[in-house]
Amino acid sequence: SKSELVDAMRKIALEVNSIFIATDPDIEGEKIAYDVYCSLYPMNHRVERLEFHEITKKAFLQAIKNRREINLRMVEAQLVRRIEDRWVGFELSQKLWRKFQNYRLSAGRVQTPVLGWIIERVSESRRKKKVLSAVLSNGLKVSIENPVIQFPDEQIEKRISELKARIVDLKTEEKSVNPPPPYTTDTLLRDASAKLGFPATKTMLIAQDLFEMGLCTYHRTDSTTVSAVGIGIAKNYIQEKYPSLFVPRRYFMEGAHECIRPTRALDVEQLKNLISMGILRFPKRLTSDHFQLYDLIFKRFIASQMREAKLLYQQFKVLIDGNQAFVENPVSILSEGFNTILPIKTANAVEEGEYPLKFARLLYLPAARPFTQGEIIALMKERGVGRPSTYAKTVATILERRYAIEKRNRLISTKLGFKVYKYLSLRFGKYTSEEATRKLESIMDMIEQGKVDYKEILKELYHEILEIRKV
């Protein structure tokens, strides 16, 4: 139990000269460090905070060298966030319990607008758009939205031989394509969802394992910054494998955190080999899921430190029965760069002229597809709702409460989710809107920066709770 753990730490505290607290390097970790500090300080006054973003010998020694006191501003910001979550969440949840006679329901400032986005996208997906999907005799695939066809829709497949396609206004252009920056929490969750099919909670659990085993840097971050250590790792790997392609980039952003990157110049195959030979050992067995996520992180980071790729693009119009589509495709790679790690798909080059259609069909497709977990998290980042530490948890809560379900990796709102959101937005929209949530996130930042007094913010929040109670 937690009390037994605290008792054990207190006994040890009496027997040592100094105590170093090395919880996670974010405001949640700082609050935990503060709680540990308060428990141990009466036993031993020499209690200090260590902070490192990767679990390696070098980072550990550097953290000991730069040990510090607990950052009380960070603690205050987290304290306000936790109190606000409890106050607002409990008050709104009680309203839901009474309204729906269901004690499993919950509400919160972040959860509610995110649920609204899911509902809005599902509603959009029920509207249909008309799309002409065609394949030309040269293999080119074309989609034209809202086409105007000169004969009835149901006859298009029968009369395909009457349709011709023309490629016109063909131009070529050389372009330099830069590599994507290293992963942040939201982009890692998005790609793990799209490429590996991992739910957000699974990705965060695996990333936590990789961090604790010293294979990757801390995974709750919204920074793309690469440290000198990170650049050195990329340099070692790239200069050995691709000597001419190393181009260091820092992707600097304000803040103490770093991007998500590997801590060693080892690709996934090298890592597997060293483990199989017993040279590298870990307290936990690495599964295929661990290796897949590590590979994703490693390749993205190494690519971010490589030369841009130069590609030849074709731009042209495709005309079918008076309808047109503009197409731009990369058709060849002129100069290799980061694409040696992250391949770029190229299309076959085309020529101007008239082409018969091998295939044509009119489709009625959703106006928009429901969000994946990765896409909704990317939207949370884009709109400033939630933090790296809350992205996965927010989506998980919406699914646990059955406000939405997953079908083919897409988030589909339920009738319950719609009713709950409608009730909250109509009765308590002032407190649960996207704007109110974003404003609160900004206030938390100001507390952390020492620009506002956290006690004054708590007073304001308390008045809000009293207002909610009156509704």
N, C-alpha and C positions, 0 to 999 in steps of 0.2 A: 504494500500500500504506500501512498505518498507520505503518510506520517512516519512510517517505518524507515523510508528512504531519507527523510529529513533527519530523523534521530541518528541514523547511521552516519550521515555527513557531519552532524554536530560532534559526534564522538571522534571522528577522524580529525575534525578541525582543531581539537584540543591537542593533537599529537604532532602537528606540522607547523613549520615556520611561517609559510605563506599559502594563500589560497588563490588560485586563478579560476575565474569563471569564463568558460568559452562556449556559451550558448550561441544559437544562430545569429548571424550578423544583420539583423533587421529589427524593427521596433518591437515585434513580438518576442524575439530573442532577448532584447534589452530589458523588457518587462520581466521575463523569466529570470534573467540575471539579477535584477533588482530584488525579486522575491527571495532568491537564494542568498543574496547578500544580507538581507534583513534577518534571515534565519541563522546565518553563520557568524555575523559580526559580533554578537555577544560572546561567542566562544573564542574568536580570534580576530583581532582588529586589522590584521594585514590581509585584506581581501581586495583583489584587483580584477579588472575586466580584461580579457583577451578577445581580440576580434580578428578572425581570418576568414577569407572567402574561398579557401581551398585547404584540404587537409593533407599537407605535405610537410616534410621536415623543414624546408626553407621557410614556408609560410608560418609554421609554428614558432620557429626561432625568432622570426621577424615580429610576430605578435607579442612574444615575451619581452622583446626589446622595446616595443611600443605600448606596453601595458598602460592601462588608463583607469580612471574612475568611471563609475556608472554614469551614463549620459541621462540626466534627469529630464531633459526636455523630451527625449525620445520616450521615456517612461510615462511622462505626463500625456503625451499624444496617444500612446497606446491605452492608457488608463481611461481617457475620455472616449476613445473608440469603443472600448469594452463596455463602459457604463452606458454609452449611447445605444449600443447594440442591445443590451439587456433592457433598458428603459423602453425604447421605441419598439423593439421586437416583442417584448412581453405585452405591452399595452395593445399593440395591433393584433397580436396573436389571440389575446383574450377576446377582442372584438370578433375575430373570425370564429372562435369557439362558440360564442353565443349565437352568432348569426347562422352558422352551418351545423351546429351541434356535432362538431367533429374536433376532437382534442389532439389530432395529429397534425393539424394545420399550423402554419407559421407564416410570418411576414417580416420584412426588413427593408431598409432603405435601398440596399443594393439589389436584393432578390426581386423586388417588385418591378422596377423598370426593366430589368432583364427579362422577366416573364412577359412583360408587355411587348418587347421586341419579338419574342418567339411567337406570340399570338398574332401580332401584326404580319409577320412573314408567312405564317400558315394561312392567314386570310388572303394574302396576296397570291399564294400558290394555288388557291382555289379558282382564281380567275385564269382563263385560258388565253393563250396567244396563238395565232395561226402562223405556222412556219413551213416554208417549202424546203425540204431536205433533198438534195440532189447530189449525184456522183457523175462527173463528166467522164467521157471515154478515156481521158488521160489520167484518170485516177483522182483528180482534184475533188474534194468534198466541199460543198457549199450549202450554207443555210441562209435563207432570206426571210426576215420577219414580215408579217402582214402583207404577203404578196397579193397582187391582183392577177388572177388567171382568167383567160378568155373563154374557158369552158367550165362546166360544173365540177366541183371538188371531187365528187365520187368517180368522175371519168378520167382523172389525171393519170392513174396508173395504166389504164387501157390505152390512153392516147399519148403515152410517153414518146412514141416514135415521132410525133408531130413537134415535140419541143426540141429546140436547139439552144446551145449556150455559146456565147461569144466572149472571149477574153480580149479586152481593149485597154488602152492607156497604160501599157506595161512600162514600168520604170524599175531601175535597179539602184541600190544605194548601199554604200559601205557604212557600217555602224560599229562603234566600240561599245561593248556591253560590260558594265562593271559587275563584279560579284556581289551577292547579297551580303549584308552585314552579319556578324555572328548572332546567335540566338539570344533573345530575351525570353522571359517566361511565356508571354502570349504567343510569340512566333513559334516557340518550341511546341506548345500545346496544339497550335494549329497544324503544324506539319506532322506531329505524331498522330493526330487524328486523321489527317488526309492520307498520309503515306503508310502508316502502320496500323491504322484502325484502333488506336488506343483511346479509351475514354480519358478525360482530363485527370481524374483522380488517380488512375493507373499510372499515367505519365509522371505525375508528381511523386508518387511513391517510389517508382523506379529511379527517378532523378535524385531523390533523397538517398537511396542506396548508393548510387554512383558517387554522390558527394561524400557520404560517410566513409566510403571505401577509398577515398582519395583519388578518384578517377576523373572527376569533373569539379568545376568551381560551383559556388552556391547557385542554386537554380531558381530562387525567388528574386528576380531582378528585372527592372525595366531599362537597364543601361546596356548599350552596345560597346562601351569603352573596353579597349584591349590594353592590358598593362604591358610593361616592358618584358615581364616574365612570359606573358602569353605570346608576344611577338617572337621572343627567343625560341619558344617551343615550335612555332610555325616555321621559323627559319631553319631549325635543325632538320625538320622533316622534309620541307620542300627542297632545300638545297641538296639533300641526299637523293630524293626521288626525281625532282624536276628542277635542275640547277638554274635554269634561266627564267623561271616563272615567279620567283619570290618578289613580292611588292608589299612592304609593311604598311599597314593602315591601323590607325588608333581608334577611329570611329568615336571620337571623344564626346562624352556627354557629362554635364554637371552632376556631381554626386559621388559618393564613396564606392558604390558598387561597380562590379565589372560584369562583362557579358558572361554567358554560359559557354565554357570552353573546356577542352581536355587539359589535364595537368601534366601529361607526358606526351612526348612525340611518338606515340604508338598508335597505328591504325588498328582496326578491330582484329585483323588476322594476326598481326604481331602480338596483340594482347592475348589472344587465344593461345598462341604458341608458347608464350612465356608462362602462362598459367598451366598448360599441359606439361611443361618441363619442370614445373615446381619452382621456377625462379620468382614468380609473383604469387603470393598467397593472400587470400582475403578471408575475413571471418564469416562471410556469407557466400554461398555458392552462386555464381553468376549464371543466370538462365539465358535462354535465347532472347527474351524480352530485354534484358539488360544489354546484351550485345547489340541488338537492333537500335536501341535508343542511343547507346554510346556511338555507334557508327554514324547515326544521323547528326549528332552534335559534333563529332570529329570532322566529318567531311564539310559541314557548313563552315566551321571555324577555319579549317585549312584553306578552303576556297576563298574566304574573305581576305586572306593574306597573299593572294596570287594575282598575277597580271590579268588585265581585262582581256576578253576574247574579242576578236574582230570578225564580224560576220557580213555576208552579202545578203541583203534583203531584196525581195521582189515585191512591188506594190502594183496592183492592177484592179480593174473592175470586171465583174462577171455579170453579163446580161442574159436573163432568161425570160422570154415572153414579155418584154417590157419592164421587168423587175431587175433590180441591180443590187449587187453586194460588193463592198470594198474589201479587198483581201491584202494582207501584208504578211509575208512568211519569210523566215530565214531559210535560205536554200543551200548555203555552203559556209564552212568555217575557213576564213582566210588566214587567221593567225590564232594558234592555240593559246589558251590562258587557263582561267579557273575551270573551264569546261572539262578539263582532264579529270577533275574530281567530281564536279556536278555537271553531267552531260546536258547539252542543249539539243533538243530535237530539231532537226531540219526537215523541210519538205522538199519534194521533187520540184525542180525548176520547170516553168511552163513557158509556152510561146503564145503570142497573139494569134487569134484565128477562131474559127467556128468548130464546135465539138458536139457530137451527138451525146445524149444522156444515156448512161448505162442504167441509171436508177433515178426515180423521182417519186416523192410522196409528200402529201400534205399532212402535217401533224398538228395536233392541238395540244400544246404543251403548257405546263404551269407558267404563269407570268414570272414567278420567282420560285426557286427551290427553298424548302425549309432549311434552317441553319443546321450545320453540324456543330458539335461541341467546340471544335477549333475556331469556327467562324464566329460564333457568338462571343467567345473570349476575345477574339481580335476586335470585335465591335466594342466590347467593354473597355479595352485599352484605348481605342480610337476616341471614344466619347468621354473618357475620364471617369468611368464608373467602376469602382473596385480597385484592388491592388493585386500585385503578383501573388501575394499570400492568400487572397480570397477568390481568385478567378475560378479555380477548380471546385472549391467548396460551394460557391454560389450555384453552379450548374448542378452539382451533386444534390444539393438541397431541393432544387426545383424538381428533379427526378424522384427523389425519395418521397416528397410530399404528393407525388402523382399529379403535379400541375402540368407536367409534360411527360411524354414517353419517347423512347427512341425506336424508330423504324428505319431499317437500312442505314443506320448511322445518322439519321436526320431527327431533329427535335420537333415533335408534334404536340401541340398544346391539347389538353383534355378539356372536357366540359367543366370539370372542377376547376382547372386552372383559369379558364375564361371567367367563371363566376366569381372566383376569388379576386382576380385582377380587376374586374368591373366594379366590384364592391369597394375595393381599396382605392381605386383611382377616382371614383365618384365621391366617396366620403372622406378620404384622407390624401387626396392627390397633392395637397400643399406640402405634405411631409414625405411622400414617397415618389415624387416625380424625379425624372432624370436630372432636372436643373437643381433641385434641392439636394440630391445625392452628390452631385458634382461639387456643389458649393461646400458641403460638409467635408469632402475630401480635401478641398483647398484649405479649409480651416485647420484640418489636422496637420497639413504641411506647415502652416503658420505657427502652430503650437510647437512643432518640432524645431522650427527655426528661431523660436523665442520671440516672435513678433506679437503674440497675443498671450494673455494670461489664461491658463487652462481653467481656472476657477470661474472666470467670467463666462467662458463658453459653457461650462457645466450649468451655470445659472440660467443661461438662455435656453439650453436644452431642457432643463427642468420645467421651464414655463411652457415649452412646446408639449411636454408630456401632460401637463395640466390641461392644455387646450384639447389634446386628443381625448382625454378622459371625459370631457364635456360633450363630445360629439356623439 
